[in-house]
Amino acid sequence: MNDLYARHRNVLPDWLALYYEEPLEITHGEGRHVWDADGNRYLDFFGGILTTMTAHALPEVTKAVGEQAGRIVHSSTLYLNRPMVELAERIAKLSAIPNARVFFTTSGTEANDTALLLATTYRRSNTVLAMRNSYHGRSFSTVGVTGNRGWSPTSLSPLQTLYVHGGVRTRGPFAHLDDDAFVAACVDDLTDLLGHIRPPAALIAEPIQGVGGFTSPPDGLYAAFREVLRQRGVLWIADEVQTGWGRTGENFWGWQAHARNGPPDIVTFAKGIGNGASIGGVIAGAEIMNCLDANSISTFGGTQLTMAAGLANLGYLLEHDLQGNARRVGGLLIERLRAVGAQLPWVREVRGRGLMIGIELVKPGTDEADPQAASAVLEAAREGGLLVGKGGGHDTSALRIAPPLSLTVAEAEEGAAILESALRGIA
């Protein structure tokens, strides 16, 4: 392992982050478990950054991929592609966007990049609204709309980005207000901002901020924002890269918690739909999707191999009601973790919904973020046989818990016990 780490350091960028003081090589997985190169078995509560959505080595997906690989792997979007059309049809129907069109990419970054291209072209404006503490990818344009300093290596951007309040409920100038007053204050702030600038192209927002530490506003905030935006023709882009496909349990899409006035104008997706295969994409009504007046293709977006994986994975998720499982098992897990957190002064908040749970750590008696504590819990959880993630807009002080959606009650209890031991161990 030390040899592999040395080789990694010699040929890959210094800014390519690795977890753990002794980095981990994962060699194989099954169900909700993975194994490392030394044969150690771990319960996986992070799923390759929310990407292994259903299960590791899911037979239905591996069979579909193997059969497709035996026929043809790739031909590009210059040719008709049956699996791509079939998956697009299913996603368009699930999106609730009228007259929807779907464009496939290889990642969430590329999906958000495409959404920004569509919105700015359609609206003939390069001004974009984004949320503070947000993350939308690592391309030049998506870094330019990311409101998280830890993931923004440059301030240069092709876009003029303005950041608004609301993505973090328990921090910032409106944190002391109740939910209704919080929403009203954020709407007033947005309205005031729009009164000082030329109408922007779009607001891009994650229903639950992923890299930001699984923070979210009160339900209904983005619906209230949309009422203001609609009056000015401004589009709403919902970044569902981490929240889509039933992970939040209560809804299939994260935006549905804000849905009193219909779906977003544009939805982006990635991660879980491929269960590890490189699938991202954009959904929009035909008028917006077709606004480009130049040629465009995707060499690797929508390949037959990845589409076969997506079709099998989505079918499994729907047939086995994994959204319902995320609601039931996630509800038990979050209550168990909240009971533990209530006893520990360094746990500021346990938040989230479904199987998307964040635990924010601070220095006891303060609101000051404690990234060292988060790192210590990450290491201790690994020692106990559990993999979790980190995030947050305040120096990466939040643990991110996002297991595959097929997690069982017994596995949830096992993971919660390991996390409790790790959390108590940093005293």
C-alpha positions in Angstrom: 0.0 0.0 0.0 2.8 2.4 0.8 4.3 1.7 -2.6 1.0 2.5 -4.3 0.7 5.7 -2.3 4.2 6.7 -3.4 3.4 6.0 -7.0 0.2 8.0 -6.7 2.1 11.0 -5.3 4.6 10.8 -8.1 2.2 10.9 -11.0 -1.0 12.6 -9.8 -1.6 16.2 -8.7 -0.9 17.3 -5.1 -4.5 18.8 -5.0 -6.1 15.4 -5.6 -7.4 14.7 -2.1 -7.2 11.3 -0.4 -8.9 10.3 2.8 -7.1 8.9 5.8 -3.6 9.2 7.2 -2.9 5.9 5.6 -4.9 6.0 2.3 -7.2 3.2 1.5 -7.3 1.1 -1.7 -10.7 -0.5 -2.2 -10.5 -3.6 -4.2 -14.1 -5.0 -4.4 -17.5 -4.6 -2.9 -20.8 -6.4 -2.4 -24.1 -5.0 -1.2 -23.3 -2.3 1.4 -19.8 -3.5 2.1 -16.3 -3.0 0.5 -12.9 -4.6 1.1 -9.5 -3.1 1.0 -6.2 -4.5 -0.4 -5.4 -6.0 3.0 -8.6 -7.9 3.2 -10.3 -5.6 5.7 -14.1 -5.4 5.4 -16.0 -2.1 5.8 -19.6 -1.1 6.0 -19.9 1.7 3.3 -21.7 4.8 4.4 -20.4 7.0 1.6 -20.9 5.0 -1.6 -18.1 6.6 -3.6 -19.5 10.1 -2.8 -23.2 9.1 -3.1 -22.6 7.3 -6.4 -23.1 3.6 -5.4 -26.8 4.2 -5.0 -28.3 0.8 -4.9 -25.6 -1.7 -3.9 -22.0 -2.7 -4.7 -21.8 -5.4 -7.4 -25.6 -5.4 -7.9 -26.2 -8.5 -10.1 -28.9 -6.8 -12.2 -26.4 -4.0 -13.1 -23.4 -6.2 -13.7 -25.4 -8.6 -15.9 -26.7 -5.7 -18.0 -23.3 -4.2 -18.4 -21.7 -7.5 -19.3 -24.3 -8.3 -21.9 -24.0 -4.8 -23.4 -20.2 -5.0 -23.5 -20.5 -8.2 -25.5 -22.5 -6.3 -28.2 -21.1 -2.8 -28.4 -19.6 -0.4 -25.8 -19.7 2.9 -27.6 -20.6 4.7 -30.8 -21.1 8.4 -29.8 -24.2 10.5 -30.2 -23.7 10.7 -33.9 -25.6 7.4 -34.3 -29.0 6.3 -33.0 -28.6 4.6 -29.6 -31.5 2.5 -28.3 -30.4 2.3 -24.6 -29.9 6.1 -24.5 -33.4 6.8 -26.0 -34.9 4.3 -23.5 -33.3 5.8 -20.5 -34.1 9.4 -21.6 -37.7 8.4 -22.0 -37.8 7.1 -18.4 -36.0 10.1 -17.0 -38.2 12.6 -18.9 -41.3 11.0 -17.5 -40.0 11.0 -14.0 -38.9 14.6 -14.2 -42.4 16.1 -14.3 -41.0 18.8 -16.6 -43.5 19.3 -19.5 -42.3 18.3 -22.9 -38.9 17.3 -21.4 -35.7 16.7 -23.3 -32.7 14.9 -21.8 -29.0 15.4 -22.7 -26.5 12.9 -21.2 -23.0 13.8 -20.0 -20.3 12.0 -18.2 -20.5 13.7 -14.8 -22.3 16.2 -12.6 -19.8 18.9 -13.4 -20.5 18.5 -17.1 -24.2 18.4 -16.5 -24.1 21.7 -14.5 -21.8 23.2 -17.1 -24.4 22.3 -19.8 -27.2 23.7 -17.7 -25.4 27.0 -17.4 -24.7 27.1 -21.1 -28.4 26.6 -21.8 -29.6 29.1 -19.3 -27.2 31.9 -20.3 -27.9 31.3 -24.0 -31.7 31.2 -23.6 -31.7 34.3 -21.4 -28.9 36.1 -23.2 -27.3 37.0 -19.9 -24.0 35.8 -18.3 -25.2 36.7 -14.7 -26.0 33.8 -12.5 -27.4 33.6 -9.0 -26.0 30.8 -6.7 -26.3 29.9 -3.1 -23.7 30.6 -0.4 -21.9 27.4 0.7 -22.8 25.7 -2.6 -20.8 23.3 -4.8 -21.5 22.6 -8.5 -18.4 21.0 -9.9 -14.7 21.5 -10.9 -15.0 22.9 -14.5 -14.2 26.6 -15.1 -17.8 27.6 -15.2 -19.0 25.5 -12.3 -16.2 26.6 -10.1 -17.4 30.1 -11.0 -20.8 29.5 -9.4 -19.5 27.5 -6.4 -20.0 29.3 -3.1 -17.6 27.3 -1.1 -14.1 28.7 -0.6 -12.5 25.3 -0.1 -13.6 24.2 -3.6 -12.9 27.4 -5.5 -9.3 27.5 -6.7 -9.8 30.7 -8.8 -12.0 33.7 -8.8 -11.8 34.0 -12.6 -15.0 33.0 -14.4 -16.9 33.5 -17.6 -19.9 34.3 -15.5 -20.9 37.1 -13.2 -22.0 35.3 -10.1 -24.0 36.8 -7.2 -24.6 34.7 -4.0 -27.8 34.8 -2.1 -28.8 33.6 1.4 -30.8 30.5 2.3 -28.8 27.4 1.7 -27.7 27.0 5.4 -30.5 27.1 7.9 -28.5 27.3 11.1 -25.8 29.8 10.2 -25.7 33.3 8.8 -27.7 36.5 9.5 -31.1 34.9 9.5 -30.3 31.8 11.5 -32.1 33.1 14.6 -35.5 33.4 12.9 -38.2 30.7 12.7 -38.7 28.9 9.5 -41.4 31.2 8.1 -39.5 34.4 9.0 -36.3 32.8 7.6 -37.9 32.2 4.2 -39.4 35.7 4.2 -36.1 37.3 5.0 -34.3 35.3 2.3 -37.0 36.3 -0.2 -36.7 39.9 0.8 -32.9 39.8 0.3 -33.3 38.2 -3.1 -35.9 40.8 -4.2 -33.7 43.6 -3.0 -30.7 42.1 -4.9 -32.7 41.8 -8.1 -33.7 45.4 -7.9 -30.0 46.5 -8.2 -28.9 44.3 -11.2 -29.9 43.5 -14.7 -32.1 40.4 -14.8 -29.8 37.3 -14.5 -30.1 34.1 -16.5 -30.8 31.7 -13.7 -30.6 30.7 -10.1 -28.7 27.4 -9.6 -29.3 25.6 -6.3 -28.9 22.3 -4.6 -32.0 21.3 -2.7 -29.6 19.9 -0.1 -26.1 21.1 -0.3 -23.8 18.1 -0.7 -20.2 19.1 -0.4 -21.5 21.9 1.9 -22.2 19.3 4.6 -25.8 18.3 3.8 -27.3 21.6 4.8 -30.6 22.8 3.5 -33.2 25.6 3.8 -36.7 25.2 5.2 -39.0 23.4 2.8 -40.6 25.8 0.3 -37.7 28.3 0.1 -37.0 27.7 -3.6 -40.7 27.8 -4.4 -40.8 31.2 -2.8 -37.7 32.2 -4.7 -39.3 31.0 -7.9 -42.3 33.3 -7.5 -39.9 36.3 -7.5 -37.7 34.9 -10.3 -40.6 34.1 -12.6 -41.8 37.7 -12.5 -38.4 38.6 -14.2 -38.2 35.6 -16.5 -35.2 34.1 -14.5 -34.8 30.3 -14.7 -34.5 27.9 -11.8 -31.8 25.2 -12.2 -32.1 22.4 -9.6 -28.7 20.7 -9.1 -29.9 17.1 -8.2 -26.5 15.5 -8.6 -26.6 14.3 -5.0 -30.3 14.5 -4.0 -31.9 12.8 -7.0 -33.4 9.3 -7.4 -35.1 9.0 -4.0 -32.1 9.5 -1.7 -34.0 12.0 0.5 -36.7 9.4 1.1 -39.6 11.8 1.3 -39.4 12.7 -2.4 -37.9 11.3 -5.6 -36.3 14.6 -6.4 -35.0 17.1 -3.8 -36.8 20.0 -5.5 -40.1 18.3 -4.6 -39.8 19.6 -1.1 -40.3 23.1 -2.7 -42.8 22.1 -5.3 -45.9 24.0 -4.7 -45.5 25.9 -8.0 -44.2 23.1 -10.3 -40.9 21.7 -11.3 -37.7 23.6 -12.0 -36.9 24.9 -15.5 -33.8 22.8 -15.7 -32.7 19.8 -13.6 -29.2 18.3 -13.5 -28.4 14.8 -12.4 -25.5 12.4 -12.1 -23.8 10.1 -9.4 -26.4 7.6 -8.3 -28.2 6.9 -11.5 -25.2 4.9 -12.9 -24.4 3.1 -9.6 -20.7 3.8 -10.5 -21.1 4.1 -14.2 -20.2 7.6 -15.5 -23.6 9.1 -16.2 -24.7 12.7 -15.8 -27.3 14.7 -17.6 -29.6 17.7 -18.0 -33.4 17.8 -18.2 -35.2 20.8 -19.6 -38.3 21.7 -21.6 -37.9 21.5 -25.4 -37.8 25.3 -25.8 -34.9 25.7 -23.4 -33.0 22.6 -24.5 -33.3 23.4 -28.2 -32.1 27.0 -27.8 -28.5 26.4 -29.0 -28.0 27.4 -32.6 -24.6 25.6 -33.1 -23.7 22.0 -33.5 -23.1 20.0 -30.4 -22.5 16.3 -29.6 -21.2 14.3 -26.7 -18.5 11.7 -27.4 -18.9 9.8 -24.2 -22.2 11.0 -22.8 -24.9 8.4 -23.3 -22.6 5.5 -24.3 -24.4 2.1 -24.7 -22.5 0.7 -21.8 -23.4 3.4 -19.3 -27.0 3.6 -20.5 -27.4 -0.2 -19.9 -26.1 0.3 -16.4 -28.5 3.2 -15.8 -31.5 1.4 -17.1 -30.8 -1.6 -14.9 -30.1 0.5 -11.9 -33.1 2.7 -12.2 -35.3 -0.3 -12.8 -34.0 -2.0 -9.7 -34.5 1.2 -7.6 -38.1 1.6 -8.7 -39.1 -2.0 -8.5 -37.7 -2.4 -5.0 -39.0 0.9 -3.7 -35.6 2.0 -2.5 -36.9 5.5 -2.0 -39.3 4.1 0.6 -36.4 2.2 2.2 -34.4 5.4 2.4 -37.3 7.0 4.2 -37.8 4.2 6.7 -34.2 3.2 7.4 -32.9 6.7 7.1 -35.5 7.9 9.5 -34.4 5.3 12.1 -30.7 6.2 11.5 -31.0 9.9 11.8 -33.0 9.6 15.1 -30.4 7.2 16.5 -27.6 9.6 15.6 -29.6 12.6 17.0 -29.9 10.8 20.3 -26.2 10.3 20.4 -25.4 13.9 19.3 -27.7 15.3 22.0 -25.3 13.9 24.6 -22.1 15.3 23.1 -21.2 19.0 23.4 -19.0 18.8 20.2 -21.9 17.8 18.0 -23.6 21.0 16.9 -26.2 19.5 14.7 -27.4 16.2 13.2 -29.3 17.1 10.0 -30.6 15.7 6.7 -33.4 13.4 5.5 -33.6 9.9 4.1 -30.1 8.5 3.6 -28.4 11.8 3.4 -27.3 12.8 6.9 -24.8 15.3 8.1 -23.2 15.6 11.6 -21.5 19.0 12.2 -18.7 19.1 14.8 -17.6 22.2 16.7 -15.4 23.0 19.6 -17.5 22.5 22.8 -19.4 25.5 24.0 -18.9 27.4 20.8 -20.1 27.5 17.1 -16.5 27.3 15.9 -16.0 24.5 13.4 -13.6 21.7 14.4 -12.2 20.1 11.3 -9.6 18.2 13.4 -12.5 16.5 15.2 -14.1 15.5 12.0 -10.9 14.0 10.7 -10.4 12.1 14.0 -13.9 10.6 13.8 -13.3 9.7 10.1 -10.2 7.8 11.2 -11.9 6.2 14.2 -14.9 5.1 12.1 -12.5 3.4 9.6 -10.8 1.6 12.5 -14.2 0.4 13.6 -15.0 -0.9 10.1 -17.1 2.0 8.7 -16.5 4.4 5.9 -18.1 7.9 6.0 -17.3 11.2 4.2 -16.6 14.8 5.2 -17.8 18.2 4.0 -19.0 21.6 5.1 -18.5 25.2 4.3 -16.7 25.8 7.6 -13.4 24.1 7.3 -14.8 20.6 6.5 -16.2 20.0 9.9 -19.2 17.9 9.0 -19.4 14.2 8.6 -21.4 13.0 5.5 -23.4 9.8 5.8 -24.9 8.5 2.5 -25.1 4.7 2.3 -26.5 2.8 -0.7 -30.3 3.0 -0.6 -30.7 -0.7 0.0 -29.3 -0.3 3.5 -30.9 -2.7 6.0 -32.1 -1.8 9.6 -29.4 -4.1 11.0 -26.7 -2.4 9.0 -28.0 1.0 10.0 -27.7 0.0 13.7 -24.3 -1.4 13.1 -23.1 1.8 11.5 -24.7 4.0 14.1 -22.9 2.0 16.9 -19.5 2.5 15.2 -20.2 6.2 14.7 -21.3 6.6 18.3 -18.0 5.0 19.5 -16.0 7.2 17.2 -17.8 10.4 18.2 -17.4 9.6 21.9 -13.8 8.8 21.4 -12.7 12.3 20.5 -13.5 13.6 24.1 
